[in-house]
Amino acid sequence: MQKIIEINHVGKVIENDRQRNIILKDICFSLEEGTVTAIVGKSGCGKSTLLSIISGIDAPTSGSVKLLGKDFYKMNTAGQEQFRNENIGILFQNYHLIPELTCEENIRMPLCFSKKSKTNEKKLDQWIQGVGLAQKKKLFPNQMSGGEQQRTAIVRAIVNNPQMLFADEPTGALDSKTGDSIIKFLLQYAHNANKTILLVTHDKDIAAQCDRVIEMADGRIVSA
């Protein structure tokens, strides 16, 4: 299978006048297409920082991040923005839904900025139904539960059909039954559409369902 993500000796250091904090140390691994990988570890181990770097939000201090064979942090700003729009979906922990838009309008919003052909309507309906939102499409965010908002954000993150999806605690606001169904949905999506998903989770039961688990401690990978 094709390598979609290649992380080579990535490090992250935050310095100020008083101290130097090493957040990540010599991180190396690669991910193939059609797989779902979970990053696990105790709070403060660096997993969310690593996800931010791989998803193009926060640059590393050292090392390289290759996405689809391209060194992301050697691109100029315009190139990075175009690459993100065409190839990356990001699922934020706090949803980032637009309050003035309905559930369905929030989901469709990325299509307004996409240069790709529009998502097949039948497929979009299948995704909405797959996460249990078929009866919630016309509701506004303040009319939905936290779990329903999270599921809205999940479909919005994949509506552009990105090759890669990055998720920070995608089941954090969900009860165990709903969280389990969401992970099954993401696994099915990745396997059927040959997409690569990398998620951060503290839930060992969720991680166990993924194709691969990467464990971190003190800014390093201790098991992959």
Rosetta silent file (secondary structure, phi, psi, omega in degrees, C-alpha in Angstrom):
SEQUENCE: MQKIIEINHVGKVIENDRQRNIILKDICFSLEEGTVTAIVGKSGCGKSTLLSIISGIDAPTSGSVKLLGKDFYKMNTAGQEQFRNENIGILFQNYHLIPELTCEENIRMPLCFSKKSKTNEKKLDQWIQGVGLAQKKKLFPNQMSGGEQQRTAIVRAIVNNPQMLFADEPTGALDSKTGDSIIKFLLQYAHNANKTILLVTHDKDIAAQCDRVIEMADGRIVSA
SCORE:     score description
SCORE:     0.000 S_00000001
   1 L     0.000  153.905 -177.573    0.000    0.000    0.000 S_00000001
   2 L   -74.200  137.902  173.988    1.030    3.581   -0.640 S_00000001
   3 E   -78.548  121.646 -178.493    2.581    5.612    2.168 S_00000001
   4 E   -96.143  -37.294 -178.210    0.402    8.676    2.668 S_00000001
   5 E  -125.916  127.645  177.578    2.091   10.194    5.742 S_00000001
   6 E  -129.317  115.722 -178.391    5.835   10.044    6.492 S_00000001
   7 E  -107.598  118.358 -174.025    7.148   11.587    9.708 S_00000001
   8 E  -120.823  107.649  173.209   10.935   11.849    9.828 S_00000001
   9 E    52.247   44.159 -179.005   12.781   12.857   13.031 S_00000001
  10 E   -75.960  131.813  174.883   10.209   15.467   14.023 S_00000001
  11 E  -131.885  154.419  177.199   10.986   17.516   17.107 S_00000001
  12 E  -139.844  122.964 -179.869    9.257   20.426   18.793 S_00000001
  13 E  -126.341  132.822  175.290   10.910   22.815   21.241 S_00000001
  14 E  -113.213  122.348 -176.840    9.312   25.854   22.853 S_00000001
  15 E  -121.271  145.116  168.189   11.743   28.425   24.198 S_00000001
  16 L  -140.124 -170.976 -175.888   11.396   31.671   26.080 S_00000001
  17 L   -62.694  -27.578 -172.163   13.715   33.826   28.160 S_00000001
  18 L  -100.758  -29.715 -174.474   13.463   31.577   31.207 S_00000001
  19 L  -153.185  167.507  179.320   13.250   28.015   29.949 S_00000001
  20 E  -128.905  112.437 -178.008   13.438   25.554   27.074 S_00000001
  21 E  -104.080  121.597  176.655   10.679   22.949   26.890 S_00000001
  22 E   -90.347  112.660 -175.699   11.166   19.905   24.688 S_00000001
  23 E   -91.595  -43.728  179.112    7.679   18.837   23.591 S_00000001
  24 E  -130.571  142.798 -175.669    8.532   16.215   20.943 S_00000001
  25 E  -130.969  111.313  169.101   11.731   14.228   20.469 S_00000001
  26 E    49.202   58.700 -179.374   12.792   12.475   17.248 S_00000001
  27 E   -85.175  126.224  178.830    9.379   11.216   16.121 S_00000001
  28 E  -137.787  126.891  169.700    9.483    8.802   13.177 S_00000001
  29 E  -172.864  167.591  175.872    6.727    6.710   11.591 S_00000001
  30 E  -135.677  154.099 -179.403    4.717    6.340    8.396 S_00000001
  31 E  -127.129  140.608 -178.433    1.045    5.623    7.685 S_00000001
  32 E   -99.465  163.457  179.138   -0.457    3.861    4.695 S_00000001
  33 L   -66.323  151.855  176.717   -3.648    4.561    2.795 S_00000001
  34 L    73.519   23.036 -177.539   -6.861    2.958    3.952 S_00000001
  35 L  -127.091  152.384  174.548   -5.852    2.760    7.626 S_00000001
  36 E  -117.075  121.457 -177.304   -7.052    4.231   10.915 S_00000001
  37 E  -119.474  135.594  176.999   -4.341    4.902   13.509 S_00000001
  38 E  -107.041  135.482  171.055   -4.800    6.009   17.115 S_00000001
  39 E  -101.983  124.244 -178.836   -2.229    7.996   19.088 S_00000001
  40 E  -124.714  163.030  178.937   -2.536    7.313   22.816 S_00000001
  41 L   154.439  164.114 -179.035   -0.703    8.428   25.937 S_00000001
  42 L   -65.689  156.984  176.748   -1.092   10.335   29.176 S_00000001
  43 L   -55.107  132.964  179.309   -2.090   13.979   29.195 S_00000001
  44 L    90.123    2.750 -177.304    0.909   16.169   28.374 S_00000001
  45 L   -79.851  -11.607  177.523    2.833   13.486   26.474 S_00000001
  46 L   107.481    4.284 -173.837    2.763   15.522   23.245 S_00000001
  47 H   -66.782  -40.622  179.502    0.125   13.646   21.245 S_00000001
  48 H   -70.148  -36.122  175.764   -2.056   16.679   20.444 S_00000001
  49 H   -62.929  -43.018  178.407    1.010   18.728   19.497 S_00000001
  50 H   -61.639  -43.380  178.899    2.108   15.947   17.161 S_00000001
  51 H   -61.394  -41.153  179.356   -1.347   15.825   15.561 S_00000001
  52 H   -62.785  -38.361  179.609   -1.247   19.611   15.042 S_00000001
  53 H   -68.993  -44.846 -177.731    2.137   19.348   13.327 S_00000001
  54 H   -67.921  -33.292 -178.723    1.124   16.484   11.037 S_00000001
  55 L   -84.499    2.020  173.484   -2.140   18.194   10.081 S_00000001
  56 L    86.541   15.835 -179.178   -0.313   21.376    9.085 S_00000001
  57 L   -90.416  -37.265 -173.329   -1.435   23.633   11.924 S_00000001
  58 L  -133.736  119.601 -175.428    1.807   23.953   13.902 S_00000001
  59 L   -71.206  144.821  175.910    5.282   23.724   12.341 S_00000001
  60 L   -75.992  161.125  173.591    7.922   21.432   13.867 S_00000001
  61 L   -79.298  -33.794  179.682   11.227   22.749   15.178 S_00000001
  62 E  -146.999  163.690  178.438   13.103   19.984   13.370 S_00000001
  63 E    86.979 -177.047 -176.669   12.459   17.089   11.011 S_00000001
  64 E  -133.963  152.903  176.816   10.050   16.767    8.101 S_00000001
  65 E  -123.675  108.528  178.434    6.396   15.959    7.489 S_00000001
  66 E  -102.048  123.419  178.768    5.694   14.395    4.101 S_00000001
  67 E  -119.327  121.993 -175.716    2.058   14.186    3.055 S_00000001
  68 L    53.660   36.233  177.299    1.292   12.407   -0.217 S_00000001
  69 L    82.035    0.094 -178.509    5.022   12.511   -0.924 S_00000001
  70 E  -109.030  136.164  178.069    5.299   16.292   -0.490 S_00000001
  71 E   -76.972  102.795 -170.711    7.276   18.011    2.263 S_00000001
  72 H   -59.305  -42.970 -173.309    4.497   20.144    3.724 S_00000001
  73 H   -84.236    5.937  169.249    6.645   22.643    5.604 S_00000001
  74 H   -99.469   -4.890  174.674    8.775   23.382    2.542 S_00000001
  75 L   -77.567  154.629  172.417    5.710   24.692    0.702 S_00000001
  76 L   -77.667  173.121 -174.641    4.936   28.398    0.720 S_00000001
  77 H   -58.305  -44.245  179.850    1.848   29.649    2.547 S_00000001
  78 H   -63.532  -39.685  178.780   -0.350   29.610   -0.546 S_00000001
  79 H   -65.677  -39.720  177.776    0.782   26.095   -1.388 S_00000001
  80 H   -63.796  -44.404 -178.868    0.047   24.887    2.134 S_00000001
  81 H   -63.026  -42.278  179.298   -3.456   26.400    2.084 S_00000001
  82 H   -66.029  -41.922 -179.856   -4.269   24.814   -1.266 S_00000001
  83 H   -62.960  -44.847  178.468   -2.897   21.439   -0.170 S_00000001
  84 H   -59.200  -45.884 -176.563   -4.933   21.538    3.057 S_00000001
  85 H   -63.307  -34.909 -174.676   -8.120   22.451    1.206 S_00000001
  86 H   -89.653  -25.731 -167.821   -7.727   19.639   -1.317 S_00000001
  87 H  -127.252  -12.934 -171.419   -6.301   16.821    0.810 S_00000001
  88 E  -121.513  132.962  169.063   -6.827   17.329    4.560 S_00000001
  89 E  -114.286  137.817 -178.219   -9.867   17.103    6.800 S_00000001
  90 E  -125.880  128.912  177.674   -9.562   18.209   10.439 S_00000001
  91 E  -108.835  107.013 -177.138  -11.946   17.326   13.230 S_00000001
  92 L   -81.449  152.237 -178.218  -11.509   19.757   16.112 S_00000001
  93 L   -67.428  -30.169 -177.123  -12.277   18.816   19.690 S_00000001
  94 L  -107.726   26.837  167.350  -14.561   21.835   20.187 S_00000001
  95 L    73.251  -55.099 -176.380  -16.510   21.448   16.914 S_00000001
  96 L    57.438   39.902  174.236  -16.110   25.006   15.460 S_00000001
  97 L   -78.941  151.018  177.745  -19.642   24.938   14.032 S_00000001
  98 L   -87.610  118.412 -172.032  -21.139   28.191   12.747 S_00000001
  99 L   -63.237  -26.540 -177.423  -24.104   29.012   15.036 S_00000001
 100 L   -82.386   -5.414 -178.656  -26.118   30.786   12.309 S_00000001
 101 L  -107.564  147.203  176.140  -26.073   27.708   10.036 S_00000001
 102 L   -72.157  171.640  176.615  -28.128   24.537   10.362 S_00000001
 103 H   -51.969  -52.130 -177.866  -26.580   21.109   10.776 S_00000001
 104 H   -65.781  -38.779  179.177  -26.789   20.438    7.029 S_00000001
 105 H   -65.609  -39.643  175.417  -25.528   23.925    6.118 S_00000001
 106 H   -60.657  -43.390 -179.721  -22.512   23.487    8.406 S_00000001
 107 H   -62.092  -40.701 -176.213  -21.764   20.153    6.744 S_00000001
 108 H   -80.252  -14.020 -173.140  -22.007   21.637    3.261 S_00000001
 109 H   -53.240  -44.961 -179.125  -19.971   24.766    4.019 S_00000001
 110 H   -60.303  -23.780  179.789  -16.543   23.381    2.906 S_00000001
 111 H   -65.977  -24.846  179.565  -18.011   22.634   -0.529 S_00000001
 112 H   -67.063  -24.349 -175.819  -18.346   26.386   -1.111 S_00000001
 113 H  -109.153    3.711 -174.059  -14.547   26.750   -1.046 S_00000001
 114 L   -91.536  141.056  173.808  -13.615   23.522   -2.790 S_00000001
 115 L   -91.290   -5.602  179.123  -12.202   23.253   -6.307 S_00000001
 116 L   -75.427  162.603  172.583  -13.107   19.568   -6.345 S_00000001
 117 L   -63.608  148.866 -175.541  -16.233   18.250   -7.995 S_00000001
 118 L   -63.395  146.411  178.377  -19.147   18.371   -5.590 S_00000001
 119 L   -61.852  136.827  176.334  -19.745   15.430   -3.285 S_00000001
 120 L   -56.082  128.540 -175.680  -22.304   12.959   -4.594 S_00000001
 121 H   -60.711  -39.408  179.594  -25.649   13.744   -2.939 S_00000001
 122 H   -62.224  -41.454  179.836  -26.400   10.057   -2.315 S_00000001
 123 H   -66.430  -40.915  179.063  -23.040    9.635   -0.580 S_00000001
 124 H   -62.299  -43.085  177.642  -23.606   12.738    1.545 S_00000001
 125 H   -62.517  -37.691  178.490  -26.996   11.423    2.638 S_00000001
 126 H   -64.557  -41.080  178.687  -25.387    8.077    3.518 S_00000001
 127 H   -64.977  -45.280  179.956  -22.781    9.818    5.685 S_00000001
 128 H   -61.029  -43.389  178.074  -25.415   11.915    7.469 S_00000001
 129 H   -68.315  -36.668 -177.488  -27.504    8.826    8.106 S_00000001
 130 H   -62.978  -27.470  177.981  -24.409    6.825    9.091 S_00000001
 131 L  -102.540    9.681  173.676  -23.701    9.143   12.032 S_00000001
 132 L    78.555   31.771 -177.372  -27.352    9.337   13.081 S_00000001
 133 L  -112.963   11.221 -175.324  -28.181   12.880   11.928 S_00000001
 134 L   -57.073  -33.320 -178.618  -30.900   12.172    9.365 S_00000001
 135 L   -95.235    4.832 -174.513  -33.550   13.756   11.611 S_00000001
 136 L  -115.141    4.765 -169.765  -31.331   16.644   12.742 S_00000001
 137 L   -59.667  -31.254 -174.722  -30.381   18.285    9.440 S_00000001
 138 L   -95.608    1.956  179.360  -32.505   21.405    9.933 S_00000001
 139 L   -81.829  150.030  173.777  -31.478   22.058   13.548 S_00000001
 140 L   -89.587  159.012 -177.904  -29.074   24.840   14.536 S_00000001
 141 H   -50.713  -39.251 -178.088  -26.059   24.032   16.764 S_00000001
 142 H   -73.330   -5.324  176.193  -27.731   25.451   19.890 S_00000001
 143 H  -100.659   -0.845 -177.290  -30.603   23.027   19.325 S_00000001
 144 L  -111.567  153.124  174.367  -28.292   19.993   19.214 S_00000001
 145 L   -72.100  168.923  177.212  -26.528   18.064   21.953 S_00000001
 146 H   -59.278  -40.735  179.259  -22.743   18.049   22.186 S_00000001
 147 H   -64.561  -38.436  178.206  -22.666   14.617   20.617 S_00000001
 148 H   -68.611  -36.012  175.821  -24.842   15.735   17.702 S_00000001
 149 H   -65.860  -39.533  178.514  -22.585   18.731   17.134 S_00000001
 150 H   -64.060  -41.516  179.006  -19.558   16.442   17.130 S_00000001
 151 H   -66.760  -34.870  173.825  -21.168   14.143   14.573 S_00000001
 152 H   -60.849  -44.247 -179.751  -21.990   17.170   12.421 S_00000001
 153 H   -64.337  -33.371  179.130  -18.328   18.158   12.572 S_00000001
 154 H   -63.972  -48.244 -179.863  -17.281   14.639   11.550 S_00000001
 155 H   -66.914  -38.226  177.056  -19.318   14.695    8.336 S_00000001
 156 H   -59.804  -35.767 -177.843  -18.189   18.269    7.611 S_00000001
 157 H   -69.248  -23.979 -177.986  -14.565   17.111    7.909 S_00000001
 158 H  -108.831    0.359 -173.392  -15.009   14.451    5.212 S_00000001
 159 L   -63.557  -27.744  177.783  -17.457   16.230    2.894 S_00000001
 160 L   -83.928    3.933  179.909  -14.599   17.334    0.597 S_00000001
 161 L    57.205   51.160 -177.753  -13.477   13.707    0.337 S_00000001
 162 L   -71.049  153.425  177.203   -9.964   14.425    1.727 S_00000001
 163 L   -72.060  -28.939 -177.420   -7.232   11.810    1.477 S_00000001
 164 E  -127.127  139.592  175.065   -6.322   12.377    5.138 S_00000001
 165 E  -126.255  128.986  178.930   -8.463   13.015    8.206 S_00000001
 166 E  -116.308  130.738 -174.146   -6.998   14.193   11.518 S_00000001
 167 E  -136.157  130.144  178.245   -9.128   14.041   14.662 S_00000001
 168 E  -103.751  108.743 -179.041   -8.458   15.154   18.241 S_00000001
 169 L    50.596   60.203 -175.277  -10.590   13.098   20.669 S_00000001
 170 L   -65.432  -16.673  179.342  -13.389   12.503   18.113 S_00000001
 171 L  -113.006   13.089 -174.116  -15.497   10.585   20.647 S_00000001
 172 L   -61.854  -31.317 -177.700  -14.725   12.753   23.675 S_00000001
 173 L   -98.468    8.405 -173.559  -18.223   14.278   23.869 S_00000001
 174 L  -109.328  151.188  171.910  -20.079   11.058   23.103 S_00000001
 175 L   -70.955  166.316 -171.483  -21.467    8.283   25.253 S_00000001
 176 H   -60.911  -39.302 -179.008  -19.789    4.894   24.833 S_00000001
 177 H   -65.517  -45.723  179.942  -22.444    3.464   22.494 S_00000001
 178 H   -68.760  -39.746  177.690  -22.389    6.467   20.168 S_00000001
 179 H   -60.082  -40.755  178.000  -18.596    6.685   20.332 S_00000001
 180 H   -62.911  -41.322 -179.848  -18.355    3.057   19.306 S_00000001
 181 H   -67.460  -34.385  179.070  -20.646    3.659   16.328 S_00000001
 182 H   -67.464  -42.667  178.277  -18.573    6.685   15.258 S_00000001
 183 H   -64.028  -40.014  176.201  -15.335    4.689   15.283 S_00000001
 184 H   -61.669  -40.093  177.418  -17.024    1.958   13.246 S_00000001
 185 H   -62.282  -45.898 -179.284  -18.174    4.666   10.795 S_00000001
 186 H   -65.580  -39.918  177.044  -14.622    6.070   10.493 S_00000001
 187 H   -62.027  -45.995  179.864  -13.132    2.594   10.017 S_00000001
 188 H   -63.007  -42.548  178.684  -15.652    1.783    7.312 S_00000001
 189 H   -60.639  -47.865 -178.759  -15.035    5.151    5.632 S_00000001
 190 H   -63.750  -46.293 -176.068  -11.249    4.677    5.638 S_00000001
 191 H   -69.778  -41.550 -176.990  -11.325    1.076    4.433 S_00000001
 192 H   -74.430  -35.891 -176.014  -13.988    1.538    1.748 S_00000001
 193 H  -102.404    2.950  179.408  -12.668    4.818    0.368 S_00000001
 194 L    59.514   43.992  178.783   -8.940    4.107    0.931 S_00000001
 195 L  -101.060  160.537  179.371   -8.493    7.112    3.206 S_00000001
 196 E  -112.251  124.104 -178.667   -5.943    7.613    5.979 S_00000001
 197 E  -120.736  130.652  175.172   -7.191    8.626    9.426 S_00000001
 198 E  -123.369  122.875 -178.061   -5.032    9.642   12.381 S_00000001
 199 E  -130.894  150.838  173.653   -6.751   10.322   15.675 S_00000001
 200 E  -102.084  132.118  177.780   -5.788   11.177   19.234 S_00000001
 201 L  -149.364  151.607  172.872   -7.739    9.440   21.972 S_00000001
 202 L  -101.493   -5.205 -175.241   -7.488    8.651   25.678 S_00000001
 203 L   -89.381  109.335 -177.118  -10.042    5.853   25.332 S_00000001
 204 H   -65.752  -30.966  177.976   -8.265    2.485   25.150 S_00000001
 205 H   -66.913  -39.424  176.346  -11.426    0.745   23.955 S_00000001
 206 H   -66.185  -46.584 -179.179  -11.669    3.141   21.013 S_00000001
 207 H   -59.561  -37.588 -177.047   -7.959    2.765   20.229 S_00000001
 208 H   -63.674  -22.877  179.813   -8.240   -1.032   20.287 S_00000001
 209 L   -82.827  -13.847 -178.297  -10.695   -0.899   17.379 S_00000001
 210 L   -76.880  164.217 -179.281   -8.242    0.994   15.166 S_00000001
 211 L   -69.785  -27.801 -175.516   -5.898   -0.692   12.698 S_00000001
 212 E  -151.955  146.946  177.463   -2.836    0.550   14.573 S_00000001
 213 E  -124.973  128.364  175.046   -2.005    2.151   17.906 S_00000001
 214 E  -111.196  120.205 -178.973    0.945    4.481   18.509 S_00000001
 215 E  -102.108  135.111 -179.294    1.722    5.044   22.171 S_00000001
 216 E  -118.358  151.670  172.882    3.559    8.135   23.372 S_00000001
 217 E  -153.359  131.852  176.261    5.262    9.091   26.631 S_00000001
 218 L    51.531   43.096  174.866    7.317   12.181   27.473 S_00000001
 219 L    78.814    6.649 -179.583    7.359   13.431   23.882 S_00000001
 220 E  -125.367  160.549  171.054    8.543   10.159   22.359 S_00000001
 221 E   -86.441  125.298 -179.745    6.992    7.156   20.689 S_00000001
 222 E  -107.225  -16.335  177.391    7.331    4.168   23.012 S_00000001
 223 E  -158.290  134.994  179.845    5.289    1.676   21.007 S_00000001
 224 L  -142.223    0.000    0.000    4.080    1.615   17.414 S_00000001
